[in-house]
Amino acid sequence: MHFTKQNWSRSLTIVLLLTMLSLTKMVSAQAHQGFYVTNSNDTVYCEILSTSENFLQVRREGEKRPIMVKSNDIISAHDLVKNRRYILSYHETNKKRKKPRFFCLEDAGPMHLIPENDLMFSASSGQSEISKFRIYNIYKEGVDTVYYYNPDGLFNPEFADRLAHVKALFADDEIAIKALEHDFNTKSNQNALNQLVKDYNLRYQEKQKGL
């Protein structure tokens, strides 16, 4: 096939345009490392640098200096690099419910297990690393409270209301409710509880596919 100077110039132009488009997409993907949504539903693109119980440290696009964003000022935040979501909710220990705090979600849900070490306040809790990993919390999207979710706390007779709250989270899944009742009678371990959440999410996702 014979290429004229005009054909060659046209081909080169196409290649350059495709290269520029690809680079633009790469830059755009790199720039949008994360974002947060304000109370007025504005989306602010940024890099999430660090987190605490009531603050996010971010660097907004086009700015050099990082800033602190208060939990009172936003609805949620997303770290697109680490594939994490930060939502605001109340822990069951927060009886006065004056101020929600950040919790980190790393899976699709809608039921989420949150290890104690991933709670934003756990770094100063004084617990050992081993005990942090043994303690879990549970959160269901659409519910504004996070509950303890570990065998010692969930099945402790002193905290019957906690078990009732957790059972209410699974109320739309009869299989999960029966499994929880079985665990209550057999003092299940943490692995069984974790599997209960995974199975619930799988069944929920299958139901959504069928809609």
C-alpha contacts under 8 A as a table, 3 or more apart, distances in Angstrom:
res1	aa1	res2	aa2	distance
3	F	6	Q	7.95
3	F	7	N	5.81
3	F	8	W	6.11
4	T	7	N	5.13
4	T	8	W	6.14
5	K	8	W	5.09
5	K	9	S	6.11
6	Q	9	S	5.11
6	Q	10	R	6.16
7	N	10	R	5.06
7	N	11	S	6.13
8	W	11	S	5.12
8	W	12	L	6.11
9	S	12	L	5.09
9	S	13	T	6.15
10	R	13	T	5.09
10	R	14	I	6.32
11	S	14	I	5.13
11	S	15	V	6.24
12	L	15	V	5.08
12	L	16	L	6.15
13	T	16	L	5.11
13	T	17	L	6.11
14	I	17	L	5.10
14	I	18	L	6.17
15	V	18	L	5.18
15	V	19	T	6.11
16	L	19	T	5.02
16	L	20	M	6.09
17	L	20	M	5.11
17	L	21	L	6.13
18	L	21	L	5.05
18	L	22	S	6.13
19	T	22	S	5.10
19	T	23	L	6.16
20	M	23	L	5.06
20	M	24	T	6.03
21	L	24	T	5.03
21	L	25	K	6.29
22	S	25	K	5.19
22	S	26	M	6.27
23	L	26	M	4.97
23	L	27	V	6.10
24	T	27	V	5.17
24	T	28	S	6.04
25	K	28	S	5.00
25	K	29	A	6.07
26	M	29	A	5.11
26	M	30	Q	6.13
27	V	30	Q	5.04
27	V	31	A	5.98
28	S	31	A	5.05
28	S	32	H	6.18
29	A	32	H	5.33
29	A	33	Q	7.05
30	Q	33	Q	5.96
31	A	46	C	7.80
31	A	61	E	6.98
32	H	35	F	7.31
32	H	45	Y	6.04
32	H	46	C	6.58
32	H	47	E	7.51
32	H	61	E	7.92
32	H	80	L	7.56
33	Q	45	Y	7.52
33	Q	46	C	6.29
33	Q	47	E	5.27
33	Q	48	I	7.69
33	Q	79	D	6.44
33	Q	80	L	5.25
33	Q	81	V	5.68
34	G	45	Y	5.82
34	G	46	C	5.17
34	G	47	E	5.30
34	G	48	I	6.40
34	G	77	A	7.56
34	G	78	H	5.37
34	G	79	D	4.48
34	G	80	L	4.89
34	G	81	V	7.10
35	F	43	T	6.56
35	F	44	V	5.33
35	F	45	Y	4.13
35	F	46	C	5.09
35	F	47	E	7.15
35	F	48	I	7.75
35	F	77	A	5.76
35	F	78	H	5.41
35	F	79	D	6.83
35	F	80	L	7.96
36	Y	43	T	5.84
36	Y	44	V	5.43
36	Y	45	Y	6.67
36	Y	46	C	7.55
36	Y	74	I	6.95
36	Y	75	I	7.55
36	Y	76	S	5.74
36	Y	77	A	3.97
36	Y	78	H	6.15
37	V	40	S	7.93
37	V	41	N	5.66
37	V	42	D	5.54
37	V	43	T	4.66
37	V	44	V	6.35
37	V	74	I	5.64
37	V	75	I	5.56
37	V	76	S	5.55
37	V	77	A	6.25
38	T	41	N	5.10
38	T	42	D	5.25
38	T	43	T	6.57
38	T	44	V	7.67
38	T	73	D	6.03
38	T	74	I	4.07
38	T	75	I	5.69
38	T	76	S	7.59
39	N	42	D	7.40
39	N	73	D	5.98
39	N	74	I	5.08
39	N	75	I	5.75
41	N	75	I	7.97
44	V	60	R	7.25
45	Y	60	R	6.05
45	Y	61	E	5.99
46	C	58	V	6.18
46	C	59	R	5.37
46	C	60	R	4.05
46	C	61	E	5.21
47	E	58	V	5.44
47	E	59	R	5.14
47	E	60	R	6.37
47	E	61	E	7.54
47	E	79	D	7.42
48	I	51	T	7.86
48	I	56	L	7.08
48	I	57	Q	6.17
48	I	58	V	4.49
48	I	59	R	6.66
48	I	79	D	6.28
49	L	56	L	7.62
49	L	57	Q	5.41
49	L	58	V	5.27
49	L	59	R	7.16
50	S	56	L	6.07
50	S	57	Q	5.15
50	S	58	V	7.19
51	T	55	F	6.08
51	T	56	L	4.66
51	T	57	Q	6.16
51	T	120	M	6.90
52	S	55	F	5.23
52	S	56	L	6.35
52	S	102	F	7.42
52	S	120	M	4.91
52	S	121	F	6.80
53	E	101	R	5.50
53	E	102	F	5.60
53	E	103	F	8.00
53	E	119	L	7.59
53	E	120	M	4.44
53	E	121	F	5.42
54	N	70	K	6.03
54	N	71	S	5.11
54	N	100	P	7.85
54	N	101	R	5.31
54	N	102	F	6.26
55	F	68	M	6.20
55	F	69	V	5.47
55	F	70	K	4.73
55	F	71	S	5.68
55	F	102	F	7.84
56	L	68	M	5.63
56	L	69	V	5.13
56	L	70	K	6.70
56	L	71	S	7.62
57	Q	66	P	6.51
57	Q	67	I	5.68
57	Q	68	M	4.56
57	Q	69	V	6.30
58	V	66	P	5.35
58	V	67	I	5.58
58	V	68	M	6.42
58	V	69	V	7.30
59	R	63	E	6.59
59	R	64	K	6.91
59	R	65	R	6.35
59	R	66	P	4.29
59	R	67	I	6.27
60	R	63	E	5.57
60	R	64	K	7.88
60	R	66	P	7.16
60	R	67	I	7.97
63	E	66	P	7.69
69	V	73	D	6.97
69	V	74	I	7.79
70	K	73	D	5.45
70	K	74	I	7.18
71	S	74	I	5.74
71	S	75	I	7.73
71	S	88	L	7.28
71	S	100	P	7.32
71	S	101	R	6.48
71	S	102	F	7.13
72	N	99	K	7.60
72	N	100	P	7.91
74	I	77	A	7.79
75	I	87	I	7.04
75	I	88	L	6.77
76	S	85	R	7.39
76	S	86	Y	5.65
76	S	87	I	4.88
76	S	88	L	6.58
77	A	85	R	5.88
77	A	86	Y	5.00
77	A	87	I	6.74
78	H	83	N	7.38
78	H	84	R	5.85
78	H	85	R	4.55
78	H	86	Y	6.14
79	D	82	K	5.67
79	D	83	N	5.58
79	D	84	R	5.07
79	D	85	R	6.29
80	L	83	N	4.85
80	L	84	R	6.74
81	V	84	R	7.95
83	N	106	E	6.70
84	R	104	C	6.64
84	R	105	L	5.81
84	R	106	E	5.02
84	R	107	D	7.95
85	R	104	C	5.77
85	R	105	L	5.07
85	R	106	E	6.54
86	Y	102	F	5.96
86	Y	103	F	5.50
86	Y	104	C	4.71
86	Y	105	L	6.22
87	I	101	R	7.93
87	I	102	F	5.52
87	I	103	F	5.44
87	I	104	C	6.64
87	I	105	L	7.53
88	L	100	P	5.64
88	L	101	R	5.15
88	L	102	F	4.74
88	L	103	F	6.27
89	S	100	P	4.91
89	S	101	R	5.68
89	S	102	F	6.67
89	S	103	F	7.13
89	S	144	D	5.35
89	S	145	T	5.86
89	S	146	V	6.83
90	Y	94	N	6.33
90	Y	97	R	6.51
90	Y	99	K	7.50
90	Y	100	P	4.87
90	Y	101	R	6.40
90	Y	144	D	6.21
90	Y	145	T	4.84
90	Y	146	V	6.01
91	H	94	N	5.43
91	H	100	P	7.92
91	H	145	T	5.56
91	H	146	V	4.61
91	H	147	Y	6.25
92	E	95	K	6.72
92	E	145	T	6.13
92	E	146	V	5.88
92	E	147	Y	5.47
92	E	148	Y	7.60
94	N	97	R	5.43
97	R	100	P	6.84
102	F	119	L	7.74
102	F	120	M	6.64
103	F	114	I	7.83
103	F	118	D	7.56
103	F	119	L	5.96
103	F	120	M	6.75
104	C	114	I	7.24
104	C	118	D	6.58
104	C	119	L	7.06
105	L	112	H	6.83
105	L	114	I	7.14
107	D	112	H	7.07
109	G	112	H	5.50
109	G	140	K	7.62
109	G	141	E	7.61
109	G	201	N	5.93
110	P	140	K	5.69
110	P	141	E	5.41
110	P	201	N	6.44
110	P	204	Y	7.99
111	M	138	I	7.21
111	M	139	Y	5.92
111	M	140	K	4.52
111	M	141	E	6.66
111	M	197	V	6.53
111	M	200	Y	7.63
111	M	201	N	6.35
112	H	138	I	5.66
112	H	139	Y	5.12
112	H	140	K	6.14
112	H	197	V	7.51
113	L	136	Y	6.40
113	L	137	N	5.70
113	L	138	I	4.76
113	L	139	Y	6.58
113	L	194	N	7.56
113	L	197	V	7.63
114	I	118	D	6.40
114	I	119	L	7.18
114	I	136	Y	5.55
114	I	137	N	4.96
114	I	138	I	6.08
114	I	139	Y	7.60
115	P	118	D	5.40
115	P	119	L	6.99
115	P	132	K	7.14
115	P	133	F	5.98
115	P	134	R	7.52
115	P	135	I	6.04
115	P	136	Y	4.42
115	P	137	N	6.23
116	E	119	L	5.31
116	E	122	S	6.38
116	E	132	K	5.21
116	E	133	F	6.32
116	E	134	R	7.74
116	E	135	I	5.40
116	E	136	Y	5.48
116	E	137	N	6.87
117	N	120	M	7.79
117	N	122	S	5.53
117	N	123	A	7.10
117	N	129	E	7.82
117	N	132	K	5.25
117	N	133	F	6.33
118	D	122	S	7.13
119	L	122	S	5.53
120	M	123	A	7.21
121	F	124	S	6.37
121	F	125	S	6.91
122	S	125	S	4.94
122	S	126	G	7.96
122	S	132	K	7.85
123	A	126	G	7.42
127	Q	131	S	6.34
127	Q	132	K	6.46
128	S	131	S	5.41
128	S	132	K	6.33
129	E	132	K	5.15
129	E	133	F	6.55
130	I	133	F	5.43
130	I	134	R	6.57
131	S	134	R	5.12
131	S	135	I	6.53
132	K	135	I	5.57
133	F	136	Y	7.40
134	R	150	N	7.65
134	R	190	Q	7.78
135	I	148	Y	7.81
135	I	149	Y	7.32
135	I	150	N	5.92
136	Y	148	Y	6.16
136	Y	149	Y	5.13
136	Y	150	N	5.68
137	N	146	V	6.48
137	N	147	Y	5.39
137	N	148	Y	4.33
137	N	149	Y	4.67
137	N	150	N	7.37
138	I	146	V	5.71
138	I	147	Y	5.34
138	I	148	Y	6.27
138	I	149	Y	5.66
139	Y	143	V	7.32
139	Y	145	T	6.92
139	Y	146	V	4.94
139	Y	147	Y	6.76
140	K	143	V	5.68
140	K	146	V	7.89
140	K	169	L	6.72
141	E	144	D	7.95
147	Y	162	R	7.36
147	Y	166	V	7.36
148	Y	153	G	6.77
148	Y	154	L	6.99
148	Y	162	R	7.81
149	Y	153	G	6.84
149	Y	154	L	5.83
150	N	153	G	5.58
150	N	154	L	5.66
150	N	190	Q	6.14
150	N	193	L	7.71
151	P	154	L	5.19
151	P	155	F	5.63
151	P	156	N	7.71
151	P	187	K	6.97
151	P	188	S	6.58
151	P	189	N	6.05
151	P	190	Q	6.22
152	D	155	F	5.95
152	D	156	N	5.86
153	G	156	N	5.26
153	G	159	F	6.96
154	L	159	F	6.93
154	L	160	A	7.77
154	L	162	R	6.28
154	L	163	L	5.52
155	F	159	F	7.35
155	F	160	A	7.44
155	F	163	L	6.83
155	F	184	F	6.08
155	F	187	K	6.97
156	N	159	F	5.54
156	N	160	A	7.01
157	P	160	A	5.50
159	F	162	R	5.33
159	F	163	L	6.96
160	A	163	L	5.29
160	A	164	A	6.39
161	D	164	A	4.94
161	D	165	H	6.19
162	R	165	H	5.07
162	R	166	V	6.23
163	L	166	V	5.09
163	L	167	K	6.04
164	A	167	K	5.11
164	A	168	A	6.19
165	H	168	A	5.07
165	H	169	L	6.64
166	V	169	L	5.15
166	V	170	F	6.91
167	K	170	F	5.25
167	K	171	A	6.18
167	K	177	I	6.42
167	K	180	L	7.34
168	A	171	A	4.88
169	L	172	D	7.78
170	F	173	D	5.59
170	F	174	E	7.79
170	F	176	A	6.27
170	F	177	I	6.24
170	F	200	Y	7.99
171	A	174	E	6.90
171	A	177	I	6.77
173	D	176	A	5.43
173	D	177	I	6.46
173	D	200	Y	7.35
174	E	177	I	5.09
174	E	178	K	6.29
175	I	178	K	5.29
175	I	179	A	6.25
176	A	179	A	4.98
176	A	180	L	6.16
176	A	196	L	6.63
176	A	200	Y	6.56
177	I	180	L	5.10
177	I	181	E	6.27
178	K	181	E	5.10
178	K	182	H	6.15
179	A	182	H	5.01
179	A	183	D	6.13
179	A	196	L	7.38
180	L	183	D	4.98
180	L	184	F	6.12
181	E	184	F	5.00
181	E	185	N	6.50
182	H	185	N	5.26
182	H	186	T	6.29
183	D	186	T	5.05
183	D	187	K	5.48
183	D	188	S	4.75
184	F	187	K	5.43
184	F	188	S	6.90
188	S	192	A	6.28
188	S	193	L	7.18
189	N	192	A	5.58
189	N	193	L	6.65
190	Q	193	L	5.06
190	Q	194	N	6.13
191	N	194	N	5.06
191	N	195	Q	6.15
192	A	195	Q	5.07
192	A	196	L	6.20
193	L	196	L	4.97
193	L	197	V	6.61
194	N	197	V	5.30
194	N	198	K	6.42
195	Q	198	K	5.00
195	Q	199	D	6.05
196	L	199	D	5.27
196	L	200	Y	6.15
197	V	200	Y	5.04
197	V	201	N	6.25
198	K	201	N	5.23
198	K	202	L	6.27
199	D	202	L	5.08
199	D	203	R	6.21
200	Y	203	R	5.25
200	Y	204	Y	6.11
201	N	204	Y	4.99
201	N	205	Q	6.08
202	L	205	Q	5.17
202	L	206	E	6.20
203	R	206	E	5.09
203	R	207	K	6.22
204	Y	207	K	5.11
204	Y	208	Q	6.33
205	Q	208	Q	5.03
205	Q	209	K	6.35
206	E	209	K	5.13
206	E	210	G	6.48
207	K	210	G	5.16
207	K	211	L	6.60
208	Q	211	L	5.32
